[in-house]
């Protein structure tokens, strides 16, 4: 069995664990013959939404297509994530307009930093389209702390203020004011 998996490694090189991508796309991208057909070669993740206590912060991971689903993003916050990283491989035209919308919304709704990572360039011979880069770090207020370019391989660096996490969570009491007893229909309803 194959899973789309991210390993979490601490600052000293210690392996802390893994996250397996839960949501698998079946999406056409680029020319008619190309697309993201992950349901054919990956199994959906089965690790839940773990948070890892690193030397710098409590870290969660959400992989690529997962970002379109707010439920796991919320669980990562409830599990204590202070930073969530979302490594992605997304092409222009497919969901670029959502790239700087959904993830800052997750950061605000959950009071954490979010590092959105997307590759750049073209991948032959598949010609799926241009991977549009624009990696960024956004703070718990939804403000962009650092933004990368569209077309360069680079490291994007931004400052993370852990006190802001507490400040925002104390101001916006989204966890305190949740009403989980009213959410049952969300898991009972089928499309």
DRENPALO-652538 format. One line per field, with one value per residue: residue number from 1; chain; x, y, z of N, C-alpha, C, O in turn. Coordinates in pm, 1 decimal. Atoms other than C-alpha are relative to their C-alpha. Layout:
N
kese = [NUM	...]
voba = [A	...]
n.px = [X	...]
n.py = [Y	...]
n.pz = [Z	...]
ca.px = [X	...]
ca.py = [Y	...]
ca.pz = [Z	...]
c.px = [X	...]
c.py = [Y	...]
c.pz = [Z	...]
o.px = [X	...]
o.py = [Y	...]
o.pz = [Z	...]
This chain:
191
kese = [1	2	3	4	5	6	7	8	9	10	11	12	13	14	15	16	17	18	19	20	21	22	23	24	25	26	27	28	29	30	31	32	33	34	35	36	37	38	39	40	41	42	43	44	45	46	47	48	49	50	51	52	53	54	55	56	57	58	59	60	61	62	63	64	65	66	67	68	69	70	71	72	73	74	75	76	77	78	79	80	81	82	83	84	85	86	87	88	89	90	91	92	93	94	95	96	97	98	99	100	101	102	103	104	105	106	107	108	109	110	111	112	113	114	115	116	117	118	119	120	121	122	123	124	125	126	127	128	129	130	131	132	133	134	135	136	137	138	139	140	141	142	143	144	145	146	147	148	149	150	151	152	153	154	155	156	157	158	159	160	161	162	163	164	165	166	167	168	169	170	171	172	173	174	175	176	177	178	179	180	181	182	183	184	185	186	187	188	189	190	191]
voba = [A	A	A	A	A	A	A	A	A	A	A	A	A	A	A	A	A	A	A	A	A	A	A	A	A	A	A	A	A	A	A	A	A	A	A	A	A	A	A	A	A	A	A	A	A	A	A	A	A	A	A	A	A	A	A	A	A	A	A	A	A	A	A	A	A	A	A	A	A	A	A	A	A	A	A	A	A	A	A	A	A	A	A	A	A	A	A	A	A	A	A	A	A	A	A	A	A	A	A	A	A	A	A	A	A	A	A	A	A	A	A	A	A	A	A	A	A	A	A	A	A	A	A	A	A	A	A	A	A	A	A	A	A	A	A	A	A	A	A	A	A	A	A	A	A	A	A	A	A	A	A	A	A	A	A	A	A	A	A	A	A	A	A	A	A	A	A	A	A	A	A	A	A	A	A	A	A	A	A	A	A	A	A	A	A	A	A	A	A	A	A]
n.px = [82.3	-72.4	67.8	-69.3	-38.8	-101.4	-70.1	-30.7	-134.7	-30.2	-119.9	-120.6	2.5	83.1	126.9	108.8	117.7	43.9	139.5	39.9	103.9	132.8	89.2	-70.2	69.7	22.0	24.0	-68.8	-80.2	-77.0	61.6	103.9	-53.3	-77.3	74.7	-37.2	82.4	-62.3	80.9	-45.5	-127.6	-17.9	109.7	25.3	-73.2	63.1	-74.6	66.2	-59.0	-92.6	-77.4	-131.8	-64.1	-136.4	-81.7	42.5	145.1	82.0	15.0	88.4	-19.6	114.5	-69.4	56.4	145.8	62.3	28.4	136.0	92.4	-24.3	15.8	-131.7	-70.4	52.1	-48.9	-140.3	1.9	48.8	-107.5	-106.4	-94.8	-32.1	-36.2	37.7	-67.5	73.4	-76.7	92.4	-43.3	123.5	-26.5	73.6	129.4	80.9	54.8	-89.0	74.6	24.7	-127.9	-18.8	129.4	36.7	-95.3	10.3	125.7	-26.9	-84.0	85.4	102.9	-60.1	-97.6	-136.2	-73.6	9.6	-102.8	49.4	-115.9	37.2	-113.9	-2.1	-49.5	69.7	-46.9	14.1	73.7	144.2	61.4	120.1	14.5	-103.0	13.0	-7.9	-78.5	64.5	1.3	11.7	30.2	106.0	13.2	135.1	94.7	18.9	-91.5	-114.6	-125.8	-103.3	56.4	-99.0	27.3	76.0	-79.5	-135.9	-22.0	-54.3	43.4	78.0	-24.4	77.7	-2.7	117.6	13.2	89.3	91.2	114.5	93.0	81.7	75.3	111.4	92.7	73.2	90.2	103.6	21.8	62.2	3.7	92.7	137.3	46.4	119.4	-14.2	123.2	87.2	-69.9	19.3	48.1	-113.4	-53.6	108.9	49.0	-79.0	33.9]
n.py = [-117.5	-126.1	-117.6	-126.5	-15.2	-97.6	32.9	-116.6	15.4	-109.8	-79.3	80.5	112.7	107.9	26.5	-11.3	72.0	-25.5	-30.0	55.0	-80.0	60.0	-30.8	29.7	-60.3	62.8	-128.8	-21.5	-122.3	-7.0	67.4	96.9	127.6	-17.4	-42.2	51.1	119.3	65.2	111.9	121.1	52.7	-18.9	29.0	-114.0	4.2	68.6	-37.5	-108.7	-132.7	-14.3	-122.5	39.9	-98.2	-20.1	-91.5	-138.8	-19.1	118.6	-3.6	91.9	3.7	24.3	10.6	-42.9	-1.0	-6.7	-139.3	-37.3	58.0	-68.8	85.2	41.2	-120.9	-27.6	103.6	-31.6	-105.6	56.2	86.5	-83.0	-53.4	-142.8	-21.3	108.0	-9.1	63.1	16.7	17.0	0.1	-47.4	-70.5	-122.8	16.9	101.6	-53.4	-109.6	-106.4	44.8	16.3	-102.4	-21.0	106.4	26.7	-105.8	19.9	104.1	-59.9	-86.3	79.4	91.7	-69.0	49.0	-38.2	99.2	-6.4	58.3	25.0	51.6	10.7	-91.8	49.1	94.0	136.6	77.3	-20.3	3.2	-127.4	-22.2	-142.6	-64.7	-3.8	-145.7	-47.9	-94.2	50.8	-110.5	19.2	-90.8	4.0	32.9	-105.4	11.3	-93.1	64.7	-32.5	15.8	55.6	36.1	-37.0	92.4	77.5	28.9	88.5	-85.3	22.6	-113.3	-10.8	-102.4	8.3	56.2	-50.9	93.0	-76.0	-39.7	112.6	-12.0	-125.9	17.0	100.2	-61.2	-101.2	69.4	123.9	95.3	133.9	-4.1	-21.1	105.6	73.8	131.5	78.9	-34.1	29.2	139.3	11.7	-12.5	132.0	88.6	-33.4	46.0	-76.6]
n.pz = [0.0	5.3	-53.1	17.1	-139.6	-40.5	-124.1	-81.6	-55.2	-91.9	27.8	-21.7	92.0	-52.9	67.8	-97.3	45.9	136.8	31.7	129.5	65.3	-11.9	111.9	124.5	113.5	130.3	64.3	127.4	6.7	124.1	114.6	-34.8	-47.2	-124.0	-116.5	-130.4	-14.5	-114.9	-49.4	67.4	-48.2	-143.7	-92.1	-87.7	-125.9	-111.9	-120.4	-70.5	19.7	-111.8	-21.6	-46.6	-87.0	47.4	-80.4	21.1	-10.5	24.0	145.0	70.4	144.9	86.4	128.3	128.2	17.0	-132.5	-38.2	39.1	-97.2	-126.9	-117.7	-49.1	-43.9	-134.2	-92.0	-29.8	-101.5	-125.7	-50.0	-55.0	98.8	2.4	139.9	90.2	129.6	108.2	122.9	111.5	139.8	61.8	125.0	30.7	62.1	-66.2	-124.6	-40.9	-67.3	-136.1	-68.9	-103.0	-65.1	-93.8	-107.9	-101.1	-72.8	-100.2	-104.4	-82.3	-67.3	-96.5	-82.6	16.3	120.3	105.3	103.4	124.0	85.7	131.9	91.5	114.8	128.3	86.6	-14.7	123.1	124.7	-25.8	40.7	-79.8	-19.6	-80.0	-145.3	-14.7	-113.5	-91.6	-136.9	-95.2	-141.3	-42.6	-146.3	-46.2	40.0	144.0	67.5	62.8	-66.3	103.2	122.4	101.2	138.9	82.7	95.1	-45.8	-114.0	-105.4	-137.1	-48.4	-143.7	-68.6	-145.8	-62.9	-137.3	-69.2	-85.8	81.4	2.5	-122.1	7.7	93.9	-54.5	-111.5	54.7	74.8	-75.0	92.0	-59.5	-113.2	42.9	90.3	-43.9	62.1	-9.7	113.9	125.2	40.4	137.3	93.1	30.7	36.2	133.4	114.4	120.2]
ca.px = [0.0	120.1	27.5	113.9	310.4	504.3	766.5	816.0	1180.7	1286.3	1569.5	1819.0	1726.6	1499.4	1210.0	891.8	633.5	430.6	110.5	-66.7	-277.6	-647.3	-816.1	-715.0	-796.4	-933.7	-899.5	-820.0	-542.7	-371.9	-432.7	-718.7	-494.7	-326.9	-445.7	-417.3	-549.4	-422.7	-711.6	-551.3	-217.8	-252.7	-466.7	-640.8	-449.9	-519.0	-305.7	-563.9	-442.7	-136.9	45.5	417.5	597.2	912.3	1194.7	1024.1	648.5	369.1	346.1	72.4	75.8	-196.0	-93.3	-196.7	-562.4	-635.8	-639.7	-982.7	-1137.3	-1178.6	-1255.7	-898.9	-760.9	-985.7	-882.7	-515.0	-591.2	-790.8	-497.2	-275.5	-105.5	67.3	192.3	44.6	249.0	79.6	324.3	157.5	201.1	-70.4	-89.2	-203.7	-565.4	-677.0	-716.6	-479.1	-750.9	-809.4	-438.5	-435.1	-791.6	-846.8	-526.6	-531.4	-893.5	-778.5	-514.1	-772.9	-1042.1	-794.8	-555.2	-234.1	35.8	14.3	305.5	176.5	439.6	391.4	640.3	736.6	791.9	692.1	717.9	780.8	664.6	324.6	260.2	9.1	60.5	274.3	320.8	271.3	484.6	388.2	471.0	392.5	366.4	49.1	-11.5	-317.8	-474.3	-458.2	-181.1	95.8	428.6	643.1	562.4	771.3	787.2	591.8	884.7	1195.2	1309.7	1371.9	1342.8	1072.5	1155.4	928.8	915.4	670.4	551.5	409.7	259.8	36.5	-116.0	-235.0	-340.3	-556.4	-702.3	-794.2	-950.0	-1144.5	-1287.6	-1359.4	-1269.3	-1462.5	-1773.6	-1792.5	-2113.8	-2002.3	-2335.6	-2495.8	-2248.8	-2369.1	-2543.3	-2206.5	-2094.0	-2436.3	-2522.6	-2403.2	-2380.0]
ca.py = [0.0	348.0	666.6	1027.4	1089.6	1369.0	1283.2	1525.6	1564.4	1772.6	2028.3	1767.4	1519.0	1303.8	1145.5	1246.8	1074.8	1101.8	1237.7	1055.3	1260.5	1195.9	1356.6	1219.0	1417.7	1283.9	1605.3	1678.1	1932.5	2052.3	1862.5	1611.5	1310.9	1459.5	1515.9	1439.1	1082.7	996.2	762.0	515.9	486.1	606.1	488.4	754.3	840.5	648.7	833.0	1085.6	1443.8	1421.5	1719.5	1690.8	1869.7	2004.2	2212.0	2526.8	2472.4	2218.9	2128.2	1972.9	1877.2	1887.0	1777.0	1957.7	1872.4	1835.6	2216.3	2227.3	2051.7	2259.5	1964.6	1832.3	2185.3	2234.8	1901.7	2000.3	2317.8	2129.6	1888.4	2184.8	2280.7	2619.1	2586.3	2380.4	2311.3	2231.7	2101.3	2110.1	2047.3	2257.9	2395.7	2732.9	2760.6	2466.4	2628.5	2923.4	3165.9	2953.1	2937.8	3266.2	3235.6	2898.4	2862.4	3209.8	3131.0	2808.9	3010.0	3262.2	3007.0	2799.0	3055.4	2915.3	2997.0	2825.1	2757.4	2696.8	2540.0	2494.0	2382.3	2589.8	2525.4	2261.9	1884.6	1705.9	1490.2	1514.1	1882.2	1919.9	2294.3	2539.4	2482.7	2838.2	2852.0	3149.5	2968.1	3173.0	3196.6	3348.6	3440.1	3362.8	3692.9	3585.9	3834.3	3731.7	3724.3	3608.1	3528.7	3350.6	3404.2	3234.2	3098.4	3049.9	2762.6	2937.9	2918.8	3143.8	3266.8	3456.0	3530.0	3337.8	3502.4	3232.6	3496.6	3605.7	3257.7	3294.9	3654.8	3563.2	3252.1	3458.3	3733.4	3509.9	3232.4	3002.0	2689.5	2788.3	2886.7	2577.3	2373.9	2017.4	1876.8	2047.3	1916.9	1556.8	1618.1	1702.7	1340.5	1187.1	1366.1	1213.6	1392.6]
ca.pz = [0.0	-82.7	100.5	20.7	339.6	507.2	767.5	1055.4	1157.3	1458.1	1460.4	1585.2	1310.7	1527.1	1338.5	1524.1	1309.5	993.8	848.6	567.2	327.4	388.9	87.6	-252.6	-565.9	-888.9	-1085.6	-1448.2	-1497.7	-1810.8	-2136.4	-2144.0	-2074.2	-1765.0	-1414.7	-1048.8	-1030.7	-682.7	-604.4	-848.1	-670.7	-309.2	-20.7	193.3	509.9	828.5	1085.2	1201.0	1241.3	1466.8	1611.8	1680.8	1963.7	1796.8	1941.1	1809.5	1809.9	1799.0	1431.2	1220.7	854.0	590.9	239.3	-81.7	-161.3	212.8	231.8	67.6	368.6	687.4	916.3	942.8	970.4	1274.6	1428.2	1395.4	1592.4	1853.7	1884.3	1976.8	1649.2	1658.3	1301.5	1019.1	708.1	377.9	114.8	-227.2	-597.5	-756.5	-1107.5	-1235.8	-1334.6	-1125.8	-785.0	-784.7	-680.2	-368.7	-280.2	-87.2	38.8	205.4	406.6	565.9	656.4	829.1	1017.8	1139.9	1223.1	1423.1	1567.4	1423.8	1171.9	836.9	603.9	251.6	25.0	-349.7	-611.3	-915.2	-1284.2	-1536.3	-1523.4	-1850.7	-2013.2	-1842.7	-1925.7	-1645.1	-1641.9	-1453.0	-1080.9	-958.4	-643.1	-424.7	-101.9	207.1	583.5	725.9	1089.8	1307.8	1198.8	834.2	751.6	513.8	698.6	404.7	40.9	-218.5	-591.7	-864.2	-1062.1	-844.7	-626.7	-296.5	79.1	223.6	573.8	811.2	1183.2	1396.7	1719.9	1947.4	2177.4	1888.8	1885.3	2245.9	2189.0	1889.7	2055.2	2363.6	2152.1	1912.4	2124.4	1831.1	2028.0	2340.4	2145.8	1926.2	1943.2	1861.4	1977.4	1675.5	1415.6	1390.5	1060.1	904.1	930.0	875.0	550.8	226.2	-107.2]
c.px = [87.4	-88.5	82.2	30.2	104.1	59.4	29.2	131.2	29.1	133.2	128.9	5.2	-83.5	-130.3	-110.9	-124.5	-38.0	-146.3	-26.3	-119.7	-134.4	-84.8	75.5	-77.3	-14.8	-42.2	77.7	73.7	76.3	-73.6	-91.2	54.1	69.9	-89.4	58.0	-94.7	48.2	-79.1	42.7	127.6	29.7	-124.1	-24.4	73.1	-79.5	68.5	-72.3	71.6	95.3	67.4	129.3	63.6	145.9	73.8	-51.6	-148.2	-68.4	-46.9	-97.6	27.6	-133.1	61.0	-91.7	-152.8	-75.1	-47.0	-141.3	-105.5	26.7	-2.4	135.1	81.7	-44.6	53.5	146.5	9.2	-44.9	103.7	122.0	98.9	16.2	40.0	-47.4	70.8	-81.7	88.2	-94.0	72.3	-124.2	31.3	-91.7	-131.9	-89.2	-64.8	81.4	-75.1	-32.5	126.3	18.2	-130.3	-24.5	95.5	8.6	-129.7	16.3	80.0	-84.2	-99.3	56.8	110.2	139.6	65.7	-18.7	107.9	-48.7	116.7	-49.1	122.4	-13.5	38.5	-90.9	58.6	-28.7	13.4	-150.0	-72.5	-132.7	-29.7	111.7	-34.2	34.4	70.8	-81.9	-17.6	-8.0	-16.8	-103.4	-17.6	-145.1	-104.7	-29.2	88.5	120.0	128.4	114.7	-63.7	112.4	-44.0	-76.2	89.5	142.0	-2.0	66.5	-50.7	-71.4	11.4	-83.5	7.6	-134.3	-0.2	-101.8	-96.6	-124.1	-103.9	-93.6	-87.4	-123.0	-101.5	-80.0	-99.0	-119.4	-18.0	-70.1	-4.3	-101.7	-145.3	-50.5	-123.7	1.5	-127.6	-96.0	58.7	-21.6	-41.7	115.5	56.8	-109.3	-49.5	94.8	-39.4	-99.8]
c.py = [124.7	112.3	122.0	47.0	108.3	-46.3	129.9	-29.5	121.4	65.3	-80.8	-123.2	-117.7	-9.9	0.1	-77.7	41.4	41.8	-57.9	78.7	-73.7	13.5	-15.4	55.4	-95.9	116.3	8.3	133.1	-1.1	-67.7	-113.8	-129.3	11.3	43.0	-56.6	-116.7	-81.7	-118.3	-132.0	-57.5	26.8	-48.4	125.9	-18.3	-62.8	33.9	103.1	131.0	28.5	136.4	-42.6	113.6	11.7	95.5	143.1	25.0	-135.3	7.2	-106.1	8.7	-33.6	-2.0	42.2	8.1	2.8	142.0	45.6	-47.2	59.3	-90.7	-42.1	117.7	37.0	-102.2	25.0	108.7	-51.6	-92.8	78.8	57.9	151.0	42.7	-121.3	25.1	-76.0	-5.7	-37.3	-9.7	34.9	87.4	120.7	-33.8	-98.5	56.8	118.3	108.4	-38.2	-2.3	100.3	35.0	-104.5	-10.8	114.3	-12.0	-109.3	58.5	86.3	-83.1	-86.2	61.1	-57.3	61.7	-110.0	27.5	-75.4	-10.8	-57.4	-0.2	98.5	-75.3	-98.5	-138.5	-77.3	-148.0	16.7	127.8	25.8	148.4	51.7	-9.9	142.9	51.6	83.5	-57.7	117.6	-50.3	104.9	-15.3	-29.2	108.3	-4.8	92.9	-76.2	51.6	-4.2	-67.2	-24.8	39.0	-110.2	-98.1	-34.5	-103.3	83.7	-45.9	126.8	1.2	113.7	-21.6	-48.8	45.9	-87.2	72.0	44.5	-111.1	8.3	124.8	-16.0	-100.8	55.0	105.4	-65.8	-136.9	-106.0	-141.9	-4.1	1.3	-100.6	-67.1	-139.7	-84.3	29.0	-42.0	-142.1	-16.5	6.5	-137.3	-98.7	23.8	-50.6	80.9	-72.0]
c.pz = [0.0	53.0	-38.3	142.4	18.7	132.3	74.5	73.0	87.4	-35.2	15.5	-89.0	46.7	-79.9	104.5	-40.3	-139.9	-3.5	-137.9	-52.1	1.0	-126.7	-131.1	-119.3	-118.2	-89.8	-130.8	4.1	-131.3	-113.8	44.7	60.5	135.6	114.5	126.7	29.9	119.1	54.0	-63.5	60.2	146.6	73.7	82.7	133.3	113.0	132.9	85.4	-30.9	115.9	3.6	68.4	79.5	-41.8	92.6	-6.8	20.1	-13.9	-145.2	-48.9	-148.6	-65.9	-139.4	-115.2	1.2	133.2	32.2	-36.5	101.2	138.6	122.9	59.2	49.6	141.5	99.6	35.0	107.4	135.1	63.8	46.2	-99.0	15.4	-140.4	-77.9	-131.8	-102.8	-124.5	-114.4	-133.1	-81.0	-120.6	-18.4	-68.3	71.8	126.7	49.2	75.9	145.0	85.1	113.7	71.3	109.5	118.8	100.9	81.3	105.1	116.3	94.3	80.9	112.2	83.8	-7.9	-123.0	-103.1	-103.4	-122.1	-98.7	-132.3	-90.1	-115.1	-126.2	-70.3	19.4	-128.0	34.5	20.0	-38.9	70.5	17.8	88.4	148.5	41.1	124.8	97.1	139.8	96.2	142.2	36.2	150.7	41.4	-27.2	-149.7	-80.0	-54.9	63.2	-100.0	-120.4	-99.7	-139.8	-73.0	-75.8	43.7	111.7	107.5	135.8	45.6	152.6	57.8	150.3	52.5	145.7	73.7	92.9	-77.8	-5.0	120.6	-3.0	-88.7	54.2	118.1	-47.9	-69.5	63.1	-85.4	55.9	114.1	-46.7	-102.8	58.9	-61.3	5.0	-115.1	-134.6	-51.5	-143.7	-100.7	-36.2	-40.5	-141.8	-106.1	-122.3	-87.6]
o.px = [188.7	-208.3	204.8	-61.0	193.6	-12.7	60.6	141.4	9.4	207.0	227.8	94.3	-93.0	-198.6	-108.1	-204.4	38.5	-223.5	53.4	-219.9	-144.0	-153.4	173.1	-194.7	64.5	-160.2	196.4	19.3	118.3	-196.7	-78.7	-13.5	104.9	-196.2	159.9	-206.8	70.6	-22.0	11.1	154.6	131.2	-234.5	70.0	87.7	-202.4	57.6	-19.3	134.1	63.8	84.2	127.5	65.0	228.1	16.4	-22.2	-187.5	-6.0	-115.7	-93.9	87.8	-209.8	136.6	-200.9	-209.0	-190.0	-146.4	-189.5	-224.3	131.6	49.0	155.8	156.6	37.2	94.0	186.2	90.6	15.2	108.3	221.2	198.3	-81.7	27.1	-27.4	65.5	-130.8	85.0	-182.4	188.3	-196.2	122.3	-201.9	-141.1	-211.6	-186.9	82.4	-20.9	-56.0	118.8	62.6	-140.8	-48.3	50.8	18.3	-132.1	-35.9	51.6	-67.0	-114.2	-15.0	166.9	206.5	-0.2	-38.9	117.6	-58.0	177.3	-120.5	203.8	-119.7	95.8	-209.8	176.1	-142.8	79.3	-224.7	-192.5	-233.8	-138.3	195.8	-143.6	143.8	66.8	-187.4	-120.4	37.9	-47.2	-85.8	-4.3	-232.8	-224.1	-109.7	69.0	172.6	155.6	205.2	-146.9	198.2	-154.9	-93.7	46.4	222.8	-85.6	171.8	-145.7	-16.9	-22.1	-87.9	34.9	-240.2	94.6	-222.4	-206.2	-232.4	-223.7	-215.5	-204.2	-232.9	-222.2	-195.3	-204.3	-234.6	64.3	-174.5	-96.4	-180.6	-230.2	-159.7	-147.0	-82.7	-150.3	-190.7	-4.1	35.7	2.2	105.5	98.8	-78.7	-98.8	216.6	-154.2	-138.4]
o.py = [131.0	118.5	113.9	82.6	124.6	-75.3	231.7	-124.8	235.0	15.5	-52.5	-206.8	-218.2	89.8	-79.4	-116.7	107.0	17.0	-39.6	96.1	-189.1	-80.7	55.7	23.3	-188.1	135.8	-24.0	234.1	-106.9	-71.1	-163.9	-189.5	-90.9	100.6	-125.7	-95.9	-201.9	-206.0	-239.0	-176.4	-21.9	-48.6	200.8	-130.5	-57.2	-41.1	145.8	145.1	107.1	202.8	-123.2	228.5	-71.8	148.7	223.4	133.5	-235.8	101.0	-221.4	105.1	-117.1	89.6	-12.2	100.4	46.4	160.6	145.8	-19.4	32.5	-52.8	-29.5	105.3	78.8	-65.8	6.4	98.9	-19.4	-107.3	20.0	117.4	224.2	159.2	-234.8	135.1	-185.6	86.2	-121.4	29.3	-53.5	170.2	128.0	-128.1	-89.0	52.7	147.7	166.5	49.4	-6.9	63.1	140.0	-69.5	-20.5	87.1	21.1	-95.9	29.6	79.6	-62.4	-124.7	-6.9	-71.0	123.5	-226.3	137.6	-198.1	90.0	-157.7	92.0	157.3	-184.1	-110.2	-151.9	-113.7	-179.6	20.2	123.9	54.5	185.7	-24.4	27.9	191.2	171.8	40.8	-37.0	227.4	-167.0	223.3	-125.1	-37.8	84.4	73.7	108.2	-166.9	171.6	79.1	-156.6	60.6	88.2	-220.9	-208.5	-75.1	-97.8	142.8	-123.6	236.6	-96.9	223.3	-132.6	-7.9	19.5	-73.1	21.8	55.9	-83.7	-0.7	121.2	24.7	-78.6	17.0	124.4	-37.0	-226.1	-159.3	-217.6	-98.0	-65.9	-84.1	-61.7	-170.9	-168.5	-46.6	-20.3	-178.9	-110.1	-47.7	-157.8	-206.3	-68.8	-38.4	123.4	-20.4]
o.pz = [69.7	25.7	-45.5	217.0	-64.2	227.8	13.0	150.2	44.2	-120.2	-52.1	-73.7	-23.7	-103.3	198.4	44.9	-210.6	89.1	-229.9	17.3	-40.9	-166.3	-155.5	-137.9	-137.5	-118.9	-135.7	48.8	-178.2	-114.8	156.5	143.9	194.8	94.2	126.0	76.1	105.3	118.7	-11.5	43.4	196.4	19.2	107.7	181.8	115.9	229.9	188.0	-136.0	205.2	-98.7	161.5	35.3	-3.9	187.7	81.7	63.0	-47.9	-185.5	-6.1	-195.9	-18.1	-171.6	-131.7	60.3	138.1	102.4	16.2	84.9	197.1	228.1	179.9	146.5	223.4	210.0	150.0	199.3	237.5	186.0	89.2	-57.5	30.3	-178.0	-34.8	-186.9	-75.9	-206.3	-98.0	-146.7	-127.5	-117.5	36.0	-146.9	62.7	141.1	168.7	169.9	228.2	207.9	222.3	134.6	225.1	233.1	220.5	199.8	215.9	232.5	216.0	201.3	204.4	169.4	94.5	-206.7	-68.3	-157.6	-120.3	-135.1	-134.1	-85.2	-135.8	-120.6	-40.6	53.6	-156.4	133.5	-77.8	-66.1	6.4	62.1	136.2	190.4	11.9	151.1	144.0	204.3	64.8	166.9	7.2	204.9	-44.6	-9.6	-199.8	-200.6	9.6	61.7	-94.7	-105.3	-122.0	-160.2	-22.1	-109.1	-39.8	202.0	83.1	146.0	34.6	219.1	1.9	196.0	4.9	219.8	53.9	118.0	-20.4	-12.5	105.7	36.0	-51.0	44.5	138.0	13.1	-37.1	42.6	-47.9	25.0	123.0	11.9	-157.3	179.7	-145.5	-81.9	-137.0	-238.3	-154.0	-210.6	-210.8	-150.1	-91.8	-206.2	-92.5	-135.2	-192.5]
